[in-house]
């Protein structure tokens, strides 16, 4: 009886495996073959197949040079219980995050990054899995806005509701009439909101005629300019100067692929301390926006500034259109900023 069960179990497992491979497209099958060749050194794989990315892309060495190998204190220095202070929680989270960075580089090496066999979209190691939201928000987490597209997961929402200091500041780029998040923040806090989007002429109905919000039809970008269509572009640095701000509590960004040059400019302008406590940003990795080597370089530069992801939410809309899942919402916390950063202060 046992042997018969074993035979049936084996047949069932083989059937499932066959079904799995039958559902994989030709490109994914080729991805699997390439991964096998790279990992096993099979005779079917020749080193001559290797090729570095084109010169216009970052090399593996360039892409990883922003990596921070010594984040926080070793995890062994912390007991299993929850640390008693916000600073200790952040240090422990940094120690854990350092392990994730190390794993990322190991997986990239294992899967042949920089060779013709590497493909960040193959089924065994999907693009977004290289960038897991592995940090921790040291406060309560609440979703603000709709449960559909447009809602945001906020770290420390109760801190803003308790109004611990004169009003918090929110900058929102790319609203496109979806302003339910901003509307709820106005309802629940004393935050002041500064909204910008040149693709629309006004805000959504949740914000019409309300106090504590300003709207201007600008695009955020890497430089101050007026384009050929007469549209005004402003840098974050210029807008903060115009508004008299030296810190932003929540920075919300959905600018359809322009986030990469824009944040390169922000990192250039502000150096090692970026001027916000948390960042809510949708990332777009469509092929006409970025490449994996350039994204990796950009992502690890952001990490080097002490800005770490703690939540993600995949945008499924491209999938329903038969495309790759090239968009995902990410929530980041900035662990720098001193007394300006409400999220890294010990709360009484």
matplotlib code that plots the C-alpha trace (Angstrom):
import matplotlib.pyplot as plt

x = [0.0, 2.8, 4.6, 1.5, 0.9, 4.5, 4.1, 0.8, 2.5, 5.4, 3.1, 1.1, 4.2, 5.5, 2.2, 2.2, 5.8, 4.8, 1.8, 4.0, 6.5, 3.7, 2.4, 5.8, 6.2, 9.1, 11.0, 10.6, 11.9, 14.9, 15.4, 15.4, 17.9, 20.2, 20.0, 20.8, 23.8, 25.1, 24.6, 25.9, 28.6, 27.0, 28.8, 26.0, 27.0, 30.1, 31.9, 31.8, 28.1, 28.9, 28.6, 28.6, 25.7, 26.1, 28.3, 25.4, 24.3, 26.0, 28.3, 27.9, 30.8, 29.2, 25.7, 26.8, 29.3, 26.6, 25.8, 26.3, 27.8, 27.8, 24.3, 23.6, 24.9, 25.1, 21.8, 23.7, 23.9, 20.2, 18.0, 14.9, 12.6, 11.5, 14.0, 12.9, 13.8, 13.1, 16.8, 17.4, 14.6, 16.1, 19.6, 18.2, 16.2, 19.4, 21.3, 18.6, 18.5, 22.2, 21.5, 19.0, 21.5, 24.1, 21.5, 20.6, 24.2, 24.6, 21.5, 22.5, 25.9, 24.2, 21.9, 24.6, 24.1, 26.1, 25.9, 23.6, 21.8, 20.6, 17.0, 15.3, 11.8, 12.3, 10.0, 12.6, 13.7, 11.3, 12.4, 10.7, 12.0, 15.5, 14.2, 12.0, 10.6, 12.7, 13.0, 10.5, 8.4, 8.9, 5.4, 1.8, 0.9, -2.3, -3.7, -4.9, -7.2, -9.0, -8.4, -8.0, -5.3, -4.5, -4.4, -1.1, 0.3, 1.6, 4.2, 3.3, -0.1, -1.1, 1.9, 0.4, -3.1, -1.7, -0.4, 2.9, 4.1, 3.0, 1.6, 3.2, 4.0, 3.0, 4.2, 2.2, 3.5, 1.3, -2.3, -4.3, -7.6, -7.0, -7.0, -8.7, -5.5, -4.9, -8.6, -8.3, -5.1, -6.8, -9.7, -7.5, -4.5, -3.4, -1.0, -0.5, -0.5, 1.4, 0.2, 1.7, 0.7, 0.9, -1.3, -4.4, -5.7, -7.3, -7.5, -10.0, -13.3, -12.1, -9.8, -11.9, -12.1, -10.5, -7.9, -4.3, -3.8, -2.0, -2.0, 0.1, 0.3, 4.0, 5.9, 8.7, 11.9, 15.7, 16.0, 13.9, 12.8, 9.8, 9.5, 8.4, 4.8, 5.0, 4.8, 6.8, 9.2, 10.6, 13.0, 12.1, 14.9, 13.4, 9.8, 10.9, 12.7, 9.7, 7.5, 9.9, 10.4, 13.5, 11.8, 8.8, 7.1, 5.5, 6.7, 4.2, 5.4, 3.7, 5.3, 5.2, 8.8, 10.3, 11.2, 14.6, 16.1, 14.2, 15.6, 19.1, 18.7, 17.3, 20.2, 22.6, 21.0, 20.7, 23.7, 23.6, 20.4, 17.3, 14.7, 11.8, 10.7, 8.9, 8.5, 5.4, 6.4, 5.2, 8.2, 7.8, 10.4, 9.0, 11.8, 11.4, 11.9, 14.9, 17.0, 17.8, 21.5, 20.5, 17.6, 20.0, 22.4, 19.7, 18.1, 21.4, 22.2, 18.9, 19.8, 23.1, 21.2, 19.5, 16.2, 14.8, 11.6, 9.3, 6.2, 5.2, 2.1, 2.2, 0.2, -1.7, -3.2, -0.4, -0.9, -4.6, -3.5, -1.2, 2.0, 4.7, 4.1, 6.3, 4.8, 4.8, 4.1, 6.8, 6.9, 10.2, 11.4, 14.3, 16.4, 18.3, 17.4, 17.8, 15.2, 13.5, 12.4, 9.5, 9.6, 13.1, 12.4, 11.7, 8.0, 7.1]
y = [0.0, 2.4, 1.8, 2.3, 5.6, 6.6, 5.8, 7.8, 10.7, 10.6, 10.5, 13.4, 15.5, 14.8, 15.7, 19.0, 19.7, 18.9, 21.2, 23.9, 23.8, 23.5, 26.9, 28.6, 30.6, 30.2, 33.2, 31.9, 28.5, 30.1, 32.0, 28.8, 27.3, 30.3, 30.2, 26.5, 27.1, 29.9, 28.1, 24.7, 25.6, 23.2, 22.3, 23.9, 27.3, 29.0, 31.9, 33.4, 33.9, 36.5, 40.1, 43.2, 45.6, 48.3, 51.2, 53.4, 51.3, 50.9, 48.0, 45.7, 47.5, 50.9, 49.7, 48.4, 51.1, 52.9, 49.9, 50.5, 47.3, 48.3, 49.3, 49.6, 47.3, 43.4, 41.7, 39.5, 42.6, 42.9, 40.5, 39.0, 41.4, 44.7, 47.5, 50.1, 53.2, 54.4, 54.8, 51.2, 49.9, 51.7, 50.3, 46.8, 47.3, 48.6, 45.5, 43.3, 45.3, 44.8, 41.1, 41.8, 43.9, 41.1, 38.6, 40.8, 40.9, 37.2, 36.4, 38.8, 37.0, 33.6, 34.6, 35.9, 39.7, 41.4, 38.3, 37.5, 35.0, 37.6, 38.6, 40.4, 39.3, 35.5, 33.4, 32.2, 35.7, 38.4, 42.1, 43.4, 40.5, 42.0, 45.0, 43.7, 46.3, 44.9, 47.8, 48.5, 51.4, 52.0, 53.3, 52.4, 51.8, 53.0, 53.1, 56.6, 57.3, 54.7, 51.0, 51.1, 52.9, 56.2, 55.1, 55.2, 53.3, 55.9, 55.2, 56.9, 58.3, 58.7, 61.1, 63.4, 63.1, 64.0, 67.2, 67.2, 70.4, 73.1, 71.8, 69.0, 69.5, 67.3, 67.7, 65.8, 65.5, 64.0, 64.2, 63.8, 64.5, 61.5, 63.5, 61.2, 60.7, 64.4, 64.9, 62.4, 63.9, 67.3, 65.7, 63.9, 66.2, 69.8, 69.1, 71.7, 70.2, 71.6, 69.8, 70.1, 68.6, 70.4, 67.7, 69.1, 72.6, 72.0, 69.6, 66.8, 67.6, 66.5, 69.6, 72.3, 75.4, 73.8, 75.6, 74.4, 73.3, 75.0, 73.8, 74.9, 73.5, 72.6, 69.4, 68.4, 67.7, 67.8, 71.5, 74.7, 75.4, 76.1, 73.5, 74.0, 73.7, 76.5, 74.1, 75.1, 72.6, 73.1, 71.2, 70.1, 72.4, 75.5, 74.7, 74.3, 77.6, 79.3, 77.9, 78.7, 75.0, 73.2, 69.8, 67.8, 65.3, 63.2, 63.4, 61.7, 61.1, 59.6, 61.1, 58.2, 57.4, 60.8, 59.8, 58.6, 61.8, 63.8, 61.9, 61.9, 65.7, 65.7, 63.5, 65.9, 69.0, 67.8, 65.5, 62.9, 64.1, 64.2, 66.7, 64.4, 61.9, 59.5, 58.9, 57.5, 56.8, 54.7, 53.3, 52.6, 50.2, 50.1, 49.6, 53.1, 54.6, 52.7, 49.5, 47.1, 48.2, 51.8, 51.1, 49.1, 52.0, 54.5, 52.3, 51.7, 55.4, 56.1, 53.4, 55.1, 58.2, 56.3, 56.0, 52.4, 50.7, 49.2, 48.5, 47.8, 47.3, 46.0, 47.9, 45.2, 47.3, 46.6, 42.8, 43.1, 44.7, 41.7, 43.5, 42.9, 44.3, 47.3, 49.6, 49.2, 51.5, 51.8, 53.3, 54.6, 55.9, 58.3, 57.5, 60.8, 64.4, 64.7, 66.7, 67.7, 64.1, 63.3, 59.6, 59.0, 60.7, 58.9, 59.5, 60.3]
z = [0.0, 0.9, -2.3, -4.3, -2.5, -3.2, -6.9, -7.1, -5.3, -7.7, -10.8, -9.4, -8.8, -12.3, -13.8, -11.9, -13.1, -16.6, -16.4, -15.0, -17.8, -20.4, -19.2, -19.6, -22.8, -25.2, -23.8, -20.2, -21.3, -22.8, -19.5, -17.6, -20.0, -19.6, -15.8, -15.8, -18.1, -15.9, -12.6, -13.7, -16.2, -18.6, -21.8, -23.7, -22.2, -23.6, -22.0, -25.5, -24.9, -22.3, -23.2, -21.0, -21.2, -24.0, -23.1, -22.5, -19.5, -16.1, -15.7, -12.7, -10.9, -11.6, -10.7, -7.3, -6.2, -4.3, -2.1, 1.6, 3.0, 6.6, 7.4, 11.2, 13.9, 13.5, 14.3, 16.9, 19.1, 19.5, 21.5, 20.0, 21.7, 20.3, 20.9, 23.4, 21.4, 17.9, 17.2, 18.4, 16.2, 13.2, 13.9, 14.1, 10.9, 9.2, 10.3, 8.8, 5.6, 5.1, 4.8, 2.0, 0.1, 0.4, -0.8, -3.8, -4.9, -4.5, -6.5, -9.3, -9.5, -9.4, -12.2, -14.5, -14.2, -17.0, -19.3, -22.2, -20.0, -17.4, -17.6, -14.6, -15.9, -15.9, -13.7, -11.2, -10.0, -11.0, -11.5, -8.3, -6.2, -6.3, -4.4, -1.5, 1.0, 3.8, 6.1, 9.0, 9.8, 13.6, 14.1, 13.3, 9.6, 8.1, 4.6, 3.7, 0.7, -1.4, -1.2, -5.0, -7.0, -5.3, -1.7, 0.2, 3.2, 5.7, 8.4, 11.7, 10.7, 14.3, 14.8, 12.2, 13.7, 17.2, 15.8, 17.8, 16.2, 13.8, 10.7, 8.8, 5.2, 2.3, -1.3, -3.9, -7.5, -10.2, -8.9, -12.1, -10.4, -8.0, -4.7, -2.2, -0.4, 0.0, 1.0, 3.8, 5.0, 5.2, 7.1, 9.7, 10.2, 10.2, 7.4, 4.6, 1.1, -1.9, -5.1, -8.5, -11.9, -15.3, -17.0, -15.3, -14.7, -11.3, -8.4, -7.7, -6.1, -2.7, -2.6, -4.3, -2.1, 0.9, 3.1, 3.7, 0.1, -2.8, -6.4, -9.2, -12.8, -12.7, -13.4, -11.1, -13.0, -12.9, -13.7, -13.8, -17.3, -19.6, -22.3, -25.9, -25.0, -22.4, -19.5, -16.4, -14.8, -11.3, -9.1, -5.6, -4.3, -6.1, -4.9, -1.3, -1.5, -3.0, -0.2, 2.6, 3.6, 4.7, 5.3, 3.9, 6.0, 3.2, -0.4, -2.8, -6.3, -9.4, -12.5, -15.0, -15.4, -14.8, -11.2, -12.2, -13.6, -11.1, -8.1, -9.5, -9.4, -5.9, -4.7, -6.4, -4.9, -1.3, -0.8, 2.0, 3.7, 1.5, 2.8, 3.6, 6.3, 4.0, 0.3, -1.4, -5.0, -7.9, -9.8, -13.6, -15.1, -18.6, -21.2, -22.6, -19.1, -17.7, -17.9, -15.1, -14.8, -14.6, -12.2, -9.9, -9.8, -9.1, -6.4, -4.6, -4.7, -2.9, -0.3, 0.2, 1.3, 4.1, 2.3, 2.6, 1.3, 3.9, 1.8, -1.8, -3.7, -7.3, -9.9, -11.7, -14.5, -17.0, -16.4, -17.3, -20.6, -21.4, -20.4, -17.9, -14.3, -14.9, -12.2, -8.5, -5.5, -2.9, 0.5, 1.8, 5.1, 5.5, 8.6, 8.4, 9.1, 12.9, 14.7, 11.5, 10.8, 13.1, 12.3, 13.8, 17.2, 20.4, 21.3, 24.9]

ax = plt.figure().add_subplot(projection="3d")
ax.plot(x, y, z, "-o")
ax.set_aspect("equal")
plt.show()
